[in-house]
Amino acid sequence: MADGGIYEAMSDAADRFFGWAQSNPKFGLLLVAALLALWLTGLLRRWKWACHWQFGGKLWLFDDCKPKTKRRIQIFLVTVALLADLMLFILWK
């Protein structure tokens, strides 16, 4: 199989997947819910990658907060996002 054949096969598979995803958007909400649940689990278990703040570790609104407070705020925000995503999944028609 030539390099062009591998590229064509991968391109066709990606086209089929994204075509399926566009025709079934409700399952995208489940994927987002799974990722948010993984992130929330990481925050609750204090995994380093989950608790690390983006933007170089600084966010101007929370610069004066203790790390424990930042983690609690992040847990709250991820929980709200997860609940909103699950509500959208349930209410989707």
PATOR-989321 format. One record per residue: x, z, y of N, C-alpha, C, O in turn; residue number from 1; residue in one letter. Coordinates in steps of 0.02 Angstrom, whole numbers. Example, Ala and Ser with C-alpha at 12.3 -4.5 7.8 and 13.67 -1.06 7.14 Angstrom:
+--------+--------+--------+--------+--------+--------+--------+--------+--------+--------+--------+--------+-----+------+
!   n.c1 !   n.c3 !   n.c2 !  ca.c1 !  ca.c3 !  ca.c2 !   c.c1 !   c.c3 !   c.c2 !   o.c1 !   o.c3 !   o.c2 ! seq ! type !
+--------+--------+--------+--------+--------+--------+--------+--------+--------+--------+--------+--------+-----+------+
!    660 !    390 !   -284 !    615 !    390 !   -225 !    660 !    390 !   -165 !    712 !    423 !   -166 !   1 !    a !
!    642 !    354 !   -112 !    684 !    357 !    -53 !    645 !    394 !      2 !    670 !    402 !     57 !   2 !    s !
+--------+--------+--------+--------+--------+--------+--------+--------+--------+--------+--------+--------+-----+------+
This chain:
+--------+--------+--------+--------+--------+--------+--------+--------+--------+--------+--------+--------+-----+------+
!   n.c1 !   n.c3 !   n.c2 !  ca.c1 !  ca.c3 !  ca.c2 !   c.c1 !   c.c3 !   c.c2 !   o.c1 !   o.c3 !   o.c2 ! seq ! type !
+--------+--------+--------+--------+--------+--------+--------+--------+--------+--------+--------+--------+-----+------+
!     43 !      0 !    -58 !      0 !      0 !      0 !     45 !      0 !     62 !     89 !     43 !     69 !   1 !    m !
!     35 !    -46 !    105 !     76 !    -51 !    165 !     54 !      1 !    216 !      1 !     32 !    210 !   2 !    a !
!     96 !      9 !    266 !     80 !     58 !    319 !     14 !     43 !    353 !    -23 !     89 !    371 !   3 !    d !
!     -1 !    -20 !    362 !    -64 !    -40 !    393 !   -123 !    -19 !    351 !   -176 !     -3 !    378 !   4 !    g !
!   -115 !    -21 !    284 !   -169 !     -1 !    240 !   -184 !     74 !    245 !   -242 !     94 !    243 !   5 !    g !
!   -132 !    114 !    251 !   -141 !    186 !    259 !   -176 !    200 !    325 !   -222 !    241 !    329 !   6 !    i !
!   -154 !    166 !    377 !   -185 !    175 !    443 !   -258 !    155 !    441 !   -301 !    191 !    468 !   7 !    y !
!   -273 !     99 !    410 !   -343 !     76 !    405 !   -386 !    126 !    366 !   -442 !    140 !    386 !   8 !    e !
!   -359 !    152 !    311 !   -397 !    200 !    270 !   -411 !    264 !    309 !   -466 !    290 !    306 !   9 !    a !
!   -360 !    289 !    345 !   -370 !    350 !    385 !   -419 !    337 !    442 !   -460 !    380 !    458 !  10 !    m !
!   -413 !    279 !    473 !   -458 !    262 !    528 !   -530 !    256 !    504 !   -576 !    280 !    537 !  11 !    s !
!   -540 !    225 !    446 !   -607 !    219 !    418 !   -636 !    287 !    400 !   -695 !    301 !    413 !  12 !    d !
!   -595 !    331 !    371 !   -618 !    398 !    354 !   -637 !    437 !    417 !   -688 !    472 !    417 !  13 !    a !
!   -596 !    431 !    469 !   -611 !    466 !    531 !   -675 !    438 !    563 !   -715 !    476 !    589 !  14 !    a !
!   -684 !    372 !    561 !   -745 !    342 !    588 !   -806 !    366 !    550 !   -858 !    381 !    581 !  15 !    d !
!   -802 !    370 !    484 !   -859 !    394 !    445 !   -875 !    467 !    461 !   -933 !    486 !    469 !  16 !    r !
!   -822 !    509 !    466 !   -832 !    579 !    481 !   -864 !    589 !    550 !   -913 !    626 !    556 !  17 !    f !
!   -838 !    556 !    601 !   -865 !    565 !    668 !   -934 !    533 !    674 !   -975 !    557 !    713 !  18 !    f !
!   -947 !    481 !    637 !  -1015 !    453 !    636 !  -1064 !    502 !    605 !  -1119 !    510 !    630 !  19 !    g !
!  -1043 !    535 !    551 !  -1085 !    586 !    520 !  -1095 !    645 !    567 !  -1151 !    671 !    572 !  20 !    w !
!  -1042 !    665 !    601 !  -1046 !    722 !    647 !  -1093 !    707 !    705 !  -1129 !    751 !    729 !  21 !    a !
!  -1094 !    645 !    729 !  -1139 !    626 !    783 !  -1212 !    625 !    759 !  -1257 !    640 !    798 !  22 !    q !
!  -1223 !    607 !    697 !  -1291 !    605 !    672 !  -1316 !    673 !    649 !  -1376 !    682 !    640 !  23 !    s !
!  -1271 !    721 !    641 !  -1290 !    789 !    620 !  -1257 !    841 !    666 !  -1213 !    877 !    644 !  24 !    n !
!  -1276 !    844 !    729 !  -1241 !    889 !    776 !  -1253 !    963 !    761 !  -1215 !   1006 !    785 !  25 !    p !
!  -1304 !    979 !    723 !  -1319 !   1049 !    708 !  -1261 !   1081 !    669 !  -1248 !   1140 !    676 !  26 !    k !
!  -1228 !   1042 !    627 !  -1173 !   1069 !    587 !  -1111 !   1082 !    630 !  -1068 !   1122 !    610 !  27 !    f !
!  -1106 !   1050 !    687 !  -1053 !   1066 !    734 !  -1059 !   1136 !    761 !  -1009 !   1171 !    773 !  28 !    g !
!  -1121 !   1158 !    770 !  -1133 !   1227 !    792 !  -1110 !   1277 !    739 !  -1085 !   1331 !    756 !  29 !    l !
!  -1118 !   1259 !    676 !  -1093 !   1303 !    622 !  -1017 !   1307 !    622 !   -989 !   1359 !    610 !  30 !    l !
!   -985 !   1250 !    636 !   -912 !   1249 !    640 !   -888 !   1294 !    697 !   -841 !   1332 !    690 !  31 !    l !
!   -920 !   1288 !    755 !   -903 !   1330 !    812 !   -915 !   1403 !    796 !   -874 !   1446 !    814 !  32 !    v !
!   -970 !   1418 !    762 !   -984 !   1488 !    743 !   -931 !   1515 !    696 !   -911 !   1573 !    701 !  33 !    a !
!   -908 !   1474 !    650 !   -855 !   1495 !    604 !   -790 !   1510 !    641 !   -756 !   1559 !    627 !  34 !    a !
!   -773 !   1467 !    689 !   -712 !   1478 !    728 !   -717 !   1541 !    771 !   -670 !   1579 !    777 !  35 !    l !
!   -775 !   1551 !    802 !   -785 !   1611 !    842 !   -785 !   1674 !    798 !   -759 !   1726 !    819 !  36 !    l !
!   -813 !   1670 !    738 !   -812 !   1727 !    692 !   -740 !   1743 !    671 !   -722 !   1802 !    665 !  37 !    a !
!   -700 !   1692 !    660 !   -630 !   1703 !    643 !   -593 !   1736 !    701 !   -553 !   1782 !    691 !  38 !    l !
!   -606 !   1712 !    762 !   -575 !   1742 !    821 !   -597 !   1815 !    830 !   -555 !   1858 !    845 !  39 !    w !
!   -661 !   1828 !    821 !   -686 !   1897 !    826 !   -656 !   1942 !    773 !   -639 !   1999 !    787 !  40 !    l !
!   -648 !   1916 !    713 !   -616 !   1955 !    660 !   -544 !   1971 !    679 !   -520 !   2027 !    669 !  41 !    t !
!   -509 !   1922 !    707 !   -441 !   1933 !    730 !   -437 !   1985 !    785 !   -391 !   2026 !    786 !  42 !    g !
!   -484 !   1984 !    830 !   -485 !   2035 !    883 !   -498 !   2104 !    856 !   -466 !   2153 !    876 !  43 !    l !
!   -546 !   2109 !    810 !   -562 !   2174 !    781 !   -506 !   2202 !    738 !   -497 !   2263 !    734 !  44 !    l !
!   -468 !   2158 !    706 !   -413 !   2179 !    663 !   -347 !   2182 !    700 !   -294 !   2197 !    671 !  45 !    r !
!   -349 !   2166 !    765 !   -291 !   2168 !    809 !   -236 !   2119 !    787 !   -176 !   2136 !    789 !  46 !    r !
!   -255 !   2060 !    766 !   -206 !   2009 !    750 !   -176 !   1984 !    815 !   -211 !   1974 !    864 !  47 !    w !
!   -110 !   1974 !    814 !    -74 !   1957 !    876 !   -100 !   1893 !    908 !   -109 !   1890 !    968 !  48 !    k !
!   -111 !   1841 !    868 !   -133 !   1777 !    896 !   -201 !   1781 !    928 !   -215 !   1744 !    975 !  49 !    w !
!   -244 !   1825 !    904 !   -311 !   1831 !    931 !   -313 !   1873 !    995 !   -353 !   1860 !   1040 !  50 !    a !
!   -270 !   1923 !    999 !   -271 !   1968 !   1056 !   -229 !   1943 !   1114 !   -233 !   1971 !   1169 !  51 !    c !
!   -189 !   1892 !   1104 !   -146 !   1867 !   1157 !   -186 !   1831 !   1210 !   -225 !   1785 !   1195 !  52 !    h !
!   -178 !   1851 !   1273 !   -212 !   1818 !   1329 !   -178 !   1752 !   1344 !   -117 !   1747 !   1338 !  53 !    w !
!   -215 !   1704 !   1362 !   -188 !   1639 !   1381 !   -160 !   1642 !   1452 !   -159 !   1696 !   1483 !  54 !    q !
!   -139 !   1586 !   1479 !   -113 !   1581 !   1547 !    -52 !   1626 !   1556 !    -45 !   1660 !   1607 !  55 !    f !
!     -7 !   1625 !   1507 !     55 !   1664 !   1514 !     43 !   1739 !   1508 !     85 !   1778 !   1530 !  56 !    g !
!    -12 !   1758 !   1479 !    -26 !   1829 !   1470 !    -57 !   1861 !   1532 !    -70 !   1921 !   1532 !  57 !    g !
!    -70 !   1822 !   1584 !    -98 !   1851 !   1646 !   -161 !   1813 !   1665 !   -164 !   1752 !   1662 !  58 !    k !
!   -211 !   1851 !   1684 !   -272 !   1823 !   1711 !   -289 !   1866 !   1771 !   -302 !   1926 !   1764 !  59 !    l !
!   -290 !   1837 !   1829 !   -292 !   1875 !   1892 !   -347 !   1927 !   1894 !   -339 !   1979 !   1926 !  60 !    w !
!   -402 !   1914 !   1862 !   -458 !   1960 !   1864 !   -443 !   2023 !   1824 !   -470 !   2077 !   1840 !  61 !    l !
!   -402 !   2017 !   1773 !   -389 !   2073 !   1728 !   -316 !   2097 !   1730 !   -294 !   2130 !   1684 !  62 !    f !
!   -279 !   2080 !   1783 !   -209 !   2100 !   1788 !   -199 !   2175 !   1786 !   -149 !   2199 !   1758 !  63 !    d !
!   -244 !   2213 !   1816 !   -235 !   2285 !   1820 !   -264 !   2323 !   1761 !   -260 !   2384 !   1758 !  64 !    d !
!   -294 !   2288 !   1714 !   -325 !   2321 !   1655 !   -272 !   2337 !   1603 !   -220 !   2304 !   1598 !  65 !    c !
!   -286 !   2389 !   1565 !   -244 !   2407 !   1508 !   -256 !   2357 !   1452 !   -309 !   2326 !   1450 !  66 !    k !
!   -209 !   2348 !   1406 !   -219 !   2302 !   1350 !   -281 !   2318 !   1308 !   -315 !   2273 !   1283 !  67 !    p !
!   -296 !   2383 !   1301 !   -355 !   2403 !   1262 !   -419 !   2379 !   1297 !   -466 !   2356 !   1264 !  68 !    k !
!   -420 !   2383 !   1363 !   -479 !   2361 !   1401 !   -485 !   2285 !   1397 !   -541 !   2259 !   1389 !  69 !    t !
!   -429 !   2250 !   1402 !   -431 !   2177 !   1396 !   -458 !   2155 !   1329 !   -498 !   2109 !   1324 !  70 !    k !
!   -436 !   2191 !   1276 !   -461 !   2175 !   1209 !   -536 !   2187 !   1203 !   -571 !   2147 !   1172 !  71 !    r !
!   -560 !   2241 !   1232 !   -632 !   2255 !   1230 !   -672 !   2203 !   1267 !   -726 !   2182 !   1245 !  72 !    r !
!   -647 !   2181 !   1325 !   -681 !   2128 !   1363 !   -682 !   2064 !   1322 !   -733 !   2029 !   1320 !  73 !    i !
!   -626 !   2048 !   1290 !   -623 !   1987 !   1250 !   -671 !   1992 !   1190 !   -704 !   1943 !   1174 !  74 !    q !
!   -675 !   2050 !   1158 !   -723 !   2059 !   1103 !   -794 !   2048 !   1128 !   -833 !   2015 !   1094 !  75 !    i !
!   -810 !   2075 !   1186 !   -877 !   2066 !   1214 !   -892 !   1992 !   1227 !   -945 !   1968 !   1208 !  76 !    f !
!   -845 !   1957 !   1258 !   -856 !   1887 !   1275 !   -863 !   1843 !   1212 !   -905 !   1798 !   1210 !  77 !    l !
!   -821 !   1855 !   1163 !   -825 !   1816 !   1101 !   -889 !   1831 !   1064 !   -919 !   1786 !   1034 !  78 !    v !
!   -911 !   1894 !   1064 !   -974 !   1912 !   1031 !  -1033 !   1878 !   1065 !  -1077 !   1852 !   1031 !  79 !    t !
!  -1033 !   1877 !   1131 !  -1087 !   1843 !   1167 !  -1087 !   1768 !   1152 !  -1140 !   1739 !   1141 !  80 !    v !
!  -1028 !   1738 !   1150 !  -1023 !   1667 !   1134 !  -1047 !   1653 !   1063 !  -1082 !   1604 !   1051 !  81 !    a !
!  -1029 !   1696 !   1016 !  -1051 !   1688 !    946 !  -1126 !   1694 !    940 !  -1158 !   1655 !    905 !  82 !    l !
!  -1155 !   1744 !    973 !  -1228 !   1752 !    971 !  -1264 !   1694 !   1003 !  -1316 !   1671 !    978 !  83 !    l !
!  -1238 !   1669 !   1059 !  -1269 !   1610 !   1091 !  -1265 !   1549 !   1046 !  -1313 !   1511 !   1042 !  84 !    a !
!  -1208 !   1540 !   1013 !  -1200 !   1483 !    968 !  -1249 !   1488 !    909 !  -1280 !   1439 !    890 !  85 !    d !
!  -1255 !   1547 !    880 !  -1301 !   1556 !    824 !  -1374 !   1547 !    846 !  -1415 !   1521 !    808 !  86 !    l !
!  -1389 !   1569 !    906 !  -1457 !   1560 !    931 !  -1472 !   1486 !    941 !  -1527 !   1463 !    924 !  87 !    m !
!  -1424 !   1448 !    967 !  -1433 !   1376 !    974 !  -1442 !   1343 !    906 !  -1483 !   1298 !    898 !  88 !    l !
!  -1404 !   1366 !    856 !  -1411 !   1338 !    788 !  -1481 !   1351 !    761 !  -1512 !   1306 !    732 !  89 !    f !
!  -1506 !   1411 !    770 !  -1573 !   1429 !    743 !  -1628 !   1391 !    780 !  -1676 !   1369 !    748 !  90 !    i !
!  -1621 !   1384 !    846 !  -1674 !   1353 !    885 !  -1670 !   1276 !    887 !  -1716 !   1244 !    913 !  91 !    l !
!  -1617 !   1247 !    861 !  -1608 !   1174 !    862 !  -1662 !   1140 !    821 !  -1677 !   1162 !    766 !  92 !    w !
!  -1692 !   1087 !    849 !  -1745 !   1052 !    813 !  -1723 !    984 !    792 !  -1761 !    947 !    761 !  93 !    k !
+--------+--------+--------+--------+--------+--------+--------+--------+--------+--------+--------+--------+-----+------+
